[in-house]
């Protein structure tokens, strides 16, 4: 059976922007602000007095003015993103100084530290459209979900999209193996397992192995590591802030960490072989996944048991059909020679994934409907 894509599918790489402009002569306050910039993965520009004409006041993504420097900043150009920062919560004149320099916010440390780290990271990375985030889940073991996840990432990167592939299945054997990068230098999940606060998107991207034009977060080869829900949340949020595409290979069991991953997906693809037992298993997986993820769709895989086809599989599961994906001849031998899934543009896998991404780039509907990402239907 030839591969087919039903039209039920789910956007160039921008460099990181510089960090904030800090204006203060208070050494202790400067130390605090530098620490917060480091936590946000941002490199600030520091002035110990009023910035001159070339001081970056207008070009900085945001400006942090210490209480001590507010008087010297009077008369500077009014612009968004100016914040007055200090420590004295009882200062009665702080609001007057804020108005004089056009500050949007008045912050007091340490109470505002968490919020300020988020704002610095947003400014440094740029706040644009979040990544289109696609999760791939096997309806049963051996369904080919990891292979499809790899192929989606490889084809997305090959088309020029900023792409990150995240292995969310600790028992899957390591998705970097499918890409031939198990010995590549870079961080793995054990390095992020203790992450609780915000992870900088740029820092995350730069720390991961680069394989076939994309970044990959996989598992280590040593002892099993448990990734707490907060670490999964922080890492995926950082990946999404970079924009482009994030593909997540997910396990079939919905635990707390997987629920965090599902909550950040735009669409989930449930890969289901065309067999009665596989459909029965996939029904249980789908039931668990849909408690968190509303937009779950079927990728049916041949060959099919007599009397079944991709439409029967989707109808039996009560889910929208993305398409039919038959086996690809020579896929295993290609991987043995170092070619990852989806690398061959002539293969059915690559064609399927290319069609998926092309639909993702289709213009938004003209009926006035909108969503964070238009992936075939509504969300």
ZAMI-194900 format. One line per field, with one value per residue (C-alpha): chain; residue number from 1; residue in three letters; z, x negated, y negated. Coordinates in steps of 0.001 Angstrom, whole numbers, always signed. Example, Ala and Ser with C-alpha at 12.3 -4.5 7.8 and 13.67 -1.06 7.14 Angstrom:
! residues 2
chain <- (A | A)
n <- (1 | 2)
res <- (ALA | SER)
Z <- (+7800 | +7140)
X <- (-12300 | -13670)
Y <- (+4500 | +1060)
***
This chain:
! residues 379
chain <- (A | A | A | A | A | A | A | A | A | A | A | A | A | A | A | A | A | A | A | A | A | A | A | A | A | A | A | A | A | A | A | A | A | A | A | A | A | A | A | A | A | A | A | A | A | A | A | A | A | A | A | A | A | A | A | A | A | A | A | A | A | A | A | A | A | A | A | A | A | A | A | A | A | A | A | A | A | A | A | A | A | A | A | A | A | A | A | A | A | A | A | A | A | A | A | A | A | A | A | A | A | A | A | A | A | A | A | A | A | A | A | A | A | A | A | A | A | A | A | A | A | A | A | A | A | A | A | A | A | A | A | A | A | A | A | A | A | A | A | A | A | A | A | A | A | A | A | A | A | A | A | A | A | A | A | A | A | A | A | A | A | A | A | A | A | A | A | A | A | A | A | A | A | A | A | A | A | A | A | A | A | A | A | A | A | A | A | A | A | A | A | A | A | A | A | A | A | A | A | A | A | A | A | A | A | A | A | A | A | A | A | A | A | A | A | A | A | A | A | A | A | A | A | A | A | A | A | A | A | A | A | A | A | A | A | A | A | A | A | A | A | A | A | A | A | A | A | A | A | A | A | A | A | A | A | A | A | A | A | A | A | A | A | A | A | A | A | A | A | A | A | A | A | A | A | A | A | A | A | A | A | A | A | A | A | A | A | A | A | A | A | A | A | A | A | A | A | A | A | A | A | A | A | A | A | A | A | A | A | A | A | A | A | A | A | A | A | A | A | A | A | A | A | A | A | A | A | A | A | A | A | A | A | A | A | A | A | A | A | A | A | A | A | A | A | A | A | A | A | A | A | A | A | A | A | A | A | A | A | A | A | A | A | A | A | A | A | A | A | A | A | A | A | A | A | A | A | A | A)
n <- (1 | 2 | 3 | 4 | 5 | 6 | 7 | 8 | 9 | 10 | 11 | 12 | 13 | 14 | 15 | 16 | 17 | 18 | 19 | 20 | 21 | 22 | 23 | 24 | 25 | 26 | 27 | 28 | 29 | 30 | 31 | 32 | 33 | 34 | 35 | 36 | 37 | 38 | 39 | 40 | 41 | 42 | 43 | 44 | 45 | 46 | 47 | 48 | 49 | 50 | 51 | 52 | 53 | 54 | 55 | 56 | 57 | 58 | 59 | 60 | 61 | 62 | 63 | 64 | 65 | 66 | 67 | 68 | 69 | 70 | 71 | 72 | 73 | 74 | 75 | 76 | 77 | 78 | 79 | 80 | 81 | 82 | 83 | 84 | 85 | 86 | 87 | 88 | 89 | 90 | 91 | 92 | 93 | 94 | 95 | 96 | 97 | 98 | 99 | 100 | 101 | 102 | 103 | 104 | 105 | 106 | 107 | 108 | 109 | 110 | 111 | 112 | 113 | 114 | 115 | 116 | 117 | 118 | 119 | 120 | 121 | 122 | 123 | 124 | 125 | 126 | 127 | 128 | 129 | 130 | 131 | 132 | 133 | 134 | 135 | 136 | 137 | 138 | 139 | 140 | 141 | 142 | 143 | 144 | 145 | 146 | 147 | 148 | 149 | 150 | 151 | 152 | 153 | 154 | 155 | 156 | 157 | 158 | 159 | 160 | 161 | 162 | 163 | 164 | 165 | 166 | 167 | 168 | 169 | 170 | 171 | 172 | 173 | 174 | 175 | 176 | 177 | 178 | 179 | 180 | 181 | 182 | 183 | 184 | 185 | 186 | 187 | 188 | 189 | 190 | 191 | 192 | 193 | 194 | 195 | 196 | 197 | 198 | 199 | 200 | 201 | 202 | 203 | 204 | 205 | 206 | 207 | 208 | 209 | 210 | 211 | 212 | 213 | 214 | 215 | 216 | 217 | 218 | 219 | 220 | 221 | 222 | 223 | 224 | 225 | 226 | 227 | 228 | 229 | 230 | 231 | 232 | 233 | 234 | 235 | 236 | 237 | 238 | 239 | 240 | 241 | 242 | 243 | 244 | 245 | 246 | 247 | 248 | 249 | 250 | 251 | 252 | 253 | 254 | 255 | 256 | 257 | 258 | 259 | 260 | 261 | 262 | 263 | 264 | 265 | 266 | 267 | 268 | 269 | 270 | 271 | 272 | 273 | 274 | 275 | 276 | 277 | 278 | 279 | 280 | 281 | 282 | 283 | 284 | 285 | 286 | 287 | 288 | 289 | 290 | 291 | 292 | 293 | 294 | 295 | 296 | 297 | 298 | 299 | 300 | 301 | 302 | 303 | 304 | 305 | 306 | 307 | 308 | 309 | 310 | 311 | 312 | 313 | 314 | 315 | 316 | 317 | 318 | 319 | 320 | 321 | 322 | 323 | 324 | 325 | 326 | 327 | 328 | 329 | 330 | 331 | 332 | 333 | 334 | 335 | 336 | 337 | 338 | 339 | 340 | 341 | 342 | 343 | 344 | 345 | 346 | 347 | 348 | 349 | 350 | 351 | 352 | 353 | 354 | 355 | 356 | 357 | 358 | 359 | 360 | 361 | 362 | 363 | 364 | 365 | 366 | 367 | 368 | 369 | 370 | 371 | 372 | 373 | 374 | 375 | 376 | 377 | 378 | 379)
res <- (UNK | UNK | UNK | UNK | UNK | UNK | UNK | UNK | UNK | UNK | UNK | UNK | UNK | UNK | UNK | UNK | UNK | UNK | UNK | UNK | UNK | UNK | UNK | UNK | UNK | UNK | UNK | UNK | UNK | UNK | UNK | UNK | UNK | UNK | UNK | UNK | UNK | UNK | UNK | UNK | UNK | UNK | UNK | UNK | UNK | UNK | UNK | UNK | UNK | UNK | UNK | UNK | UNK | UNK | UNK | UNK | UNK | UNK | UNK | UNK | UNK | UNK | UNK | UNK | UNK | UNK | UNK | UNK | UNK | UNK | UNK | UNK | UNK | UNK | UNK | UNK | UNK | UNK | UNK | UNK | UNK | UNK | UNK | UNK | UNK | UNK | UNK | UNK | UNK | UNK | UNK | UNK | UNK | UNK | UNK | UNK | UNK | UNK | UNK | UNK | UNK | UNK | UNK | UNK | UNK | UNK | UNK | UNK | UNK | UNK | UNK | UNK | UNK | UNK | UNK | UNK | UNK | UNK | UNK | UNK | UNK | UNK | UNK | UNK | UNK | UNK | UNK | UNK | UNK | UNK | UNK | UNK | UNK | UNK | UNK | UNK | UNK | UNK | UNK | UNK | UNK | UNK | UNK | UNK | UNK | UNK | UNK | UNK | UNK | UNK | UNK | UNK | UNK | UNK | UNK | UNK | UNK | UNK | UNK | UNK | UNK | UNK | UNK | UNK | UNK | UNK | UNK | UNK | UNK | UNK | UNK | UNK | UNK | UNK | UNK | UNK | UNK | UNK | UNK | UNK | UNK | UNK | UNK | UNK | UNK | UNK | UNK | UNK | UNK | UNK | UNK | UNK | UNK | UNK | UNK | UNK | UNK | UNK | UNK | UNK | UNK | UNK | UNK | UNK | UNK | UNK | UNK | UNK | UNK | UNK | UNK | UNK | UNK | UNK | UNK | UNK | UNK | UNK | UNK | UNK | UNK | UNK | UNK | UNK | UNK | UNK | UNK | UNK | UNK | UNK | UNK | UNK | UNK | UNK | UNK | UNK | UNK | UNK | UNK | UNK | UNK | UNK | UNK | UNK | UNK | UNK | UNK | UNK | UNK | UNK | UNK | UNK | UNK | UNK | UNK | UNK | UNK | UNK | UNK | UNK | UNK | UNK | UNK | UNK | UNK | UNK | UNK | UNK | UNK | UNK | UNK | UNK | UNK | UNK | UNK | UNK | UNK | UNK | UNK | UNK | UNK | UNK | UNK | UNK | UNK | UNK | UNK | UNK | UNK | UNK | UNK | UNK | UNK | UNK | UNK | UNK | UNK | UNK | UNK | UNK | UNK | UNK | UNK | UNK | UNK | UNK | UNK | UNK | UNK | UNK | UNK | UNK | UNK | UNK | UNK | UNK | UNK | UNK | UNK | UNK | UNK | UNK | UNK | UNK | UNK | UNK | UNK | UNK | UNK | UNK | UNK | UNK | UNK | UNK | UNK | UNK | UNK | UNK | UNK | UNK | UNK | UNK | UNK | UNK | UNK | UNK | UNK | UNK | UNK | UNK | UNK | UNK | UNK | UNK | UNK | UNK | UNK | UNK | UNK | UNK | UNK | UNK | UNK | UNK | UNK | UNK | UNK | UNK | UNK | UNK | UNK | UNK | UNK | UNK | UNK | UNK | UNK | UNK | UNK)
Z <- (+0 | -978 | +1771 | +2050 | +3970 | +4689 | +5244 | +9004 | +9959 | +12437 | +11884 | +10311 | +12845 | +14854 | +16821 | +20506 | +21460 | +23981 | +27629 | +29451 | +30031 | +33744 | +35136 | +38752 | +40946 | +43815 | +43887 | +45884 | +43645 | +40581 | +41960 | +42417 | +38912 | +37334 | +39201 | +37876 | +34339 | +34613 | +35784 | +32710 | +30351 | +29382 | +29024 | +30146 | +29314 | +32488 | +33035 | +36397 | +35525 | +33143 | +29678 | +27004 | +23441 | +22587 | +25789 | +24242 | +25940 | +22813 | +21438 | +24652 | +24917 | +28462 | +30984 | +34708 | +36537 | +40151 | +42658 | +43064 | +39336 | +38748 | +39088 | +36475 | +33984 | +33960 | +30494 | +28648 | +25783 | +26841 | +25786 | +26931 | +29009 | +31670 | +35233 | +38452 | +40818 | +44481 | +47920 | +50187 | +50170 | +52301 | +50100 | +49647 | +46678 | +44543 | +42417 | +41697 | +40469 | +38378 | +36656 | +36032 | +34037 | +32414 | +34206 | +33527 | +36705 | +40173 | +41535 | +44994 | +45549 | +46614 | +46362 | +42591 | +41653 | +40102 | +37986 | +36917 | +35773 | +33492 | +32029 | +31437 | +29700 | +27536 | +26525 | +25804 | +23748 | +22111 | +22622 | +19371 | +18228 | +20328 | +18631 | +16996 | +19416 | +18201 | +20386 | +18962 | +20967 | +20145 | +20296 | +21338 | +21691 | +18418 | +16562 | +15106 | +17100 | +17712 | +14045 | +13061 | +15677 | +14258 | +10699 | +11585 | +13197 | +10359 | +7654 | +9636 | +10037 | +6397 | +5358 | +7344 | +10485 | +13847 | +15267 | +18589 | +19155 | +22753 | +23924 | +26594 | +26849 | +29359 | +28308 | +24581 | +24201 | +23413 | +20379 | +19619 | +18615 | +15715 | +14614 | +14958 | +17651 | +20845 | +21289 | +20342 | +22855 | +24686 | +27654 | +28245 | +30494 | +33609 | +33377 | +33536 | +35953 | +38873 | +36987 | +39000 | +37875 | +34426 | +31845 | +29285 | +25771 | +24172 | +26823 | +26372 | +22610 | +22757 | +25298 | +23325 | +20674 | +17133 | +14706 | +11116 | +11539 | +14707 | +18460 | +20394 | +24064 | +24825 | +27751 | +29151 | +28908 | +32626 | +35454 | +34874 | +35733 | +36822 | +35382 | +37834 | +36424 | +37123 | +35135 | +32176 | +32377 | +32489 | +29633 | +27282 | +28043 | +27196 | +23946 | +22920 | +23535 | +20810 | +18130 | +15120 | +15766 | +18812 | +18370 | +21509 | +21529 | +24376 | +26356 | +26417 | +30179 | +31391 | +34615 | +36093 | +33892 | +30721 | +31721 | +31886 | +28373 | +27029 | +28470 | +26239 | +22981 | +20129 | +18660 | +19459 | +16861 | +17972 | +15795 | +15431 | +13409 | +11412 | +13682 | +15990 | +19076 | +18302 | +18011 | +21319 | +23009 | +21388 | +22785 | +26317 | +25486 | +23836 | +26807 | +29171 | +26850 | +26174 | +29861 | +29273 | +25509 | +23566 | +20045 | +19504 | +15977 | +14380 | +12112 | +10878 | +9844 | +7401 | +6557 | +7649 | +8830 | +6232 | +6301 | +7963 | +6528 | +7928 | +8006 | +9974 | +12513 | +13044 | +13239 | +15772 | +17969 | +17443 | +16480 | +13414 | +10851 | +9834 | +7252 | +6322 | +6741 | +5230 | +5958 | +4174 | +2400 | +3263 | +6344 | +8648 | +6237 | +5807 | +9542 | +9690 | +7199 | +9249 | +7497 | +10008 | +9468 | +7028 | +5386 | +2052 | +226 | -1937 | +1016 | +2085 | +5584 | +4360 | +1982 | +4764 | +7103 | +4400 | +3689 | +7410 | +7677 | +4454 | +5870 | +9063 | +6954 | +5184 | +5588 | +8487 | +7699 | +6466 | +8555 | +11411 | +13577 | +15269 | +17668 | +18947 | +16100 | +13368 | +12993 | +10612 | +12670 | +15658 | +19092)
X <- (+0 | -1421 | -1993 | +591 | +1041 | +4613 | +4034 | +4465 | +1192 | +40 | -7454 | -14495 | -16897 | -17329 | -20415 | -20173 | -19802 | -22058 | -21132 | -19840 | -21566 | -22324 | -22844 | -24028 | -26963 | -25751 | -28233 | -25958 | -22968 | -25157 | -26290 | -22666 | -21671 | -24664 | -23706 | -20148 | -21407 | -23598 | -20600 | -18697 | -21572 | -22006 | -25138 | -24387 | -25994 | -26925 | -27237 | -28244 | -26813 | -24305 | -24670 | -26071 | -24876 | -26480 | -25470 | -22877 | -19869 | -17750 | -19030 | -19060 | -16196 | -15531 | -17083 | -17592 | -18201 | -19368 | -17729 | -21064 | -21269 | -17709 | -18508 | -21259 | -18918 | -16416 | -16033 | -16879 | -14632 | -11346 | -11051 | -9454 | -11337 | -12788 | -12702 | -13724 | -15392 | -16301 | -15995 | -14178 | -10459 | -9577 | -11089 | -8274 | -9970 | -10496 | -7382 | -8335 | -11766 | -10154 | -7914 | -10853 | -12748 | -9685 | -10048 | -7341 | -8034 | -9400 | -11117 | -12351 | -14909 | -14926 | -11111 | -11036 | -14020 | -12095 | -9934 | -12928 | -14898 | -12002 | -11856 | -15634 | -15543 | -12611 | -14390 | -17693 | -16149 | -13496 | -9830 | -8417 | -6237 | -6939 | -8129 | -5607 | -5834 | -4939 | -4886 | -5155 | -3773 | -3685 | -317 | -2219 | -5827 | -7753 | -5312 | -8064 | -7327 | -11008 | -11778 | -9004 | -10127 | -13674 | -12424 | -10224 | -13195 | -15607 | -13228 | -12365 | -16058 | -16707 | -14114 | -15868 | -13770 | -15396 | -14867 | -15269 | -14588 | -13887 | -13894 | -11213 | -11305 | -13943 | -13451 | -13649 | -17361 | -18404 | -17136 | -20651 | -21483 | -19024 | -20876 | -24293 | -25311 | -25570 | -29237 | -28729 | -29803 | -27103 | -24769 | -22170 | -19136 | -21176 | -22693 | -19238 | -17493 | -17875 | -16660 | -13966 | -14049 | -14081 | -16472 | -17814 | -16808 | -20036 | -22139 | -20147 | -20587 | -24312 | -24894 | -23270 | -24838 | -24378 | -23467 | -22272 | -21499 | -19427 | -19986 | -19267 | -18519 | -18811 | -19589 | -22930 | -24374 | -24892 | -22424 | -18754 | -17911 | -14490 | -13565 | -11248 | -8211 | -9697 | -12834 | -10757 | -8709 | -11752 | -13594 | -10620 | -9649 | -13203 | -13141 | -9809 | -10930 | -13556 | -10894 | -11055 | -10195 | -10444 | -9794 | -9348 | -9574 | -7315 | -6716 | -3338 | -2899 | -1536 | -3361 | -3837 | -6838 | -5096 | -2031 | -4264 | -5501 | -2007 | -823 | -3315 | -2498 | -577 | +287 | -376 | -865 | +141 | -1637 | +520 | -309 | +2589 | +3314 | +6251 | +4058 | +2145 | +5383 | +6592 | +3331 | +3470 | +6957 | +5575 | +2669 | +4975 | +7335 | +4487 | +2910 | +6167 | +6622 | +3874 | +3573 | +6691 | +5223 | +4165 | +4075 | +3341 | +502 | +1439 | -1353 | -1096 | -1100 | +2509 | +4401 | +6934 | +9972 | +8181 | +6809 | +5705 | +9256 | +10528 | +7723 | +8484 | +12216 | +11761 | +9754 | +12124 | +9223 | +8384 | +6148 | +2895 | +2053 | +822 | -2846 | -3884 | -7239 | -10248 | -12510 | -16197 | -15622 | -17630 | -20538 | -20574 | -20842 | -23674 | -25564 | -24987 | -21912 | -19217 | -15494 | -14097 | -17445 | -16490 | -14251 | -12959 | -11788 | -8159 | -9131 | -10747 | -7878 | -5348 | -7236 | -7803 | -4077 | -3416 | -5708 | -4435 | -946 | -2280 | -3460 | -108 | +1528 | +3927 | +7586 | +9449 | +12582 | +11252 | +10356 | +6990 | +4930 | +1394 | +570 | +2938 | +2408 | +5026 | +8140 | +8939 | +7547)
Y <- (+0 | -3388 | -5902 | -8672 | -11901 | -12955 | -16667 | -16509 | -18078 | -20757 | -27590 | -30358 | -30546 | -33721 | -34505 | -35234 | -38870 | -40506 | -40807 | -43882 | -47192 | -47612 | -51111 | -51301 | -52263 | -50070 | -47172 | -44868 | -45527 | -44970 | -41614 | -40589 | -41667 | -39920 | -36758 | -36965 | -37565 | -34485 | -32456 | -33651 | -32834 | -36490 | -38632 | -42212 | -45532 | -47417 | -51155 | -52574 | -55965 | -57497 | -55944 | -58191 | -58512 | -55185 | -53490 | -51241 | -52831 | -52553 | -49244 | -47172 | -44664 | -45912 | -48315 | -47747 | -51019 | -50895 | -53218 | -54960 | -55805 | -56992 | -60695 | -60462 | -58784 | -61632 | -63074 | -59881 | -58797 | -57257 | -53619 | -50368 | -47816 | -50157 | -48821 | -50556 | -48082 | -48420 | -46820 | -49287 | -48388 | -51421 | -54140 | -56729 | -58440 | -55349 | -55904 | -59509 | -58393 | -55681 | -58228 | -60551 | -57912 | -56337 | -52991 | -50416 | -48460 | -49063 | -45935 | -45107 | -42357 | -39610 | -39355 | -39940 | -37778 | -34876 | -37154 | -39236 | -36172 | -35259 | -38766 | -38877 | -35498 | -36560 | -39746 | -37998 | -35229 | -37339 | -36634 | -35359 | -32542 | -29445 | -26293 | -24014 | -21110 | -17625 | -14529 | -11011 | -8084 | -4390 | -2661 | +464 | +1526 | +1678 | -537 | -2714 | -5873 | -6676 | -6167 | -8582 | -11122 | -11025 | -11354 | -14313 | -16076 | -15231 | -16471 | -19616 | -20466 | -19642 | -22218 | -24962 | -24920 | -25416 | -21934 | -20159 | -16449 | -15464 | -11857 | -11579 | -7784 | -6592 | -2958 | -3549 | -2865 | -6438 | -8278 | -9518 | -5932 | -6170 | -9292 | -7660 | -10133 | -8109 | -9154 | -12818 | -15425 | -17317 | -17128 | -14417 | -14104 | -13227 | -16720 | -18325 | -15965 | -18376 | -21441 | -23211 | -26826 | -28306 | -26849 | -29330 | -28327 | -29464 | -27757 | -24545 | -24574 | -25246 | -22454 | -19623 | -17382 | -18649 | -15860 | -16184 | -19877 | -19536 | -19466 | -16272 | -15687 | -11981 | -9686 | -8662 | -5169 | -4601 | -4170 | -4927 | -8529 | -9727 | -13128 | -14927 | -16739 | -20177 | -19322 | -18111 | -21301 | -23585 | -21888 | -21734 | -25330 | -26433 | -24465 | -25939 | -29531 | -29146 | -28837 | -26552 | -22914 | -20645 | -16922 | -14803 | -10996 | -9902 | -6690 | -4985 | -5279 | -8611 | -9451 | -12925 | -13764 | -12629 | -14653 | -17742 | -16979 | -16354 | -19668 | -21535 | -19770 | -21350 | -17967 | -14320 | -11584 | -8099 | -5511 | -2401 | +736 | +2116 | +5091 | +5745 | +6261 | +3060 | +1111 | +2539 | +1522 | -1909 | -2476 | -2237 | -4546 | -7074 | -7053 | -7990 | -10560 | -12389 | -13160 | -15757 | -16288 | -17212 | -17120 | -13506 | -12019 | -8693 | -7646 | -4161 | -1809 | +1043 | +3843 | +4306 | +7339 | +8481 | +6219 | +3302 | +100 | -3256 | -4643 | -1648 | -2074 | -5779 | -5159 | -2366 | -4725 | -7650 | -9929 | -12038 | -10340 | -12014 | -9378 | -5935 | -5097 | -1744 | -74 | -1562 | +896 | +541 | -1610 | +670 | +964 | -2782 | -3273 | -731 | -2897 | -6049 | -7476 | -8482 | -7859 | -10386 | -11127 | -9588 | -12054 | -9207 | -7120 | -6984 | -8113 | -11333 | -12035 | -11547 | -13894 | -16502 | -16567 | -16987 | -20018 | -21553 | -21513 | -23065 | -26010 | -26385 | -29811 | -30194 | -29712 | -32770 | -32208 | -34300 | -31321 | -31415 | -29369 | -29219 | -26860 | -25771 | -22040 | -20828 | -21510 | -23645 | -23399)
***
